[in-house]
């Protein structure tokens, strides 16, 4: 694990400890514990994207649509 990972872990631990301390002392509203969701931070923007996986997913979804168009109705009921 690199230094950046350790720093992130320490920061996360510190935040959780502070939230726990404030909750114990009554200084933290339970609704405030979900700060990331409340702040509207989109974590998905920071994730790595793999073009090969996305292309394969696109092909698979297109093939699934084609397959569903040609399945008999009796087999469609089994998939649901």
Secondary structure, 3 states (H helix, E strand, C coil): CCHHHHHHHHHHHHHHHHHHHHHHHCCCCHHHHCHHHHHCCCHHHHCCCCHHHHHHHHHHHHHHHHHHHHCCHHHHHHHC
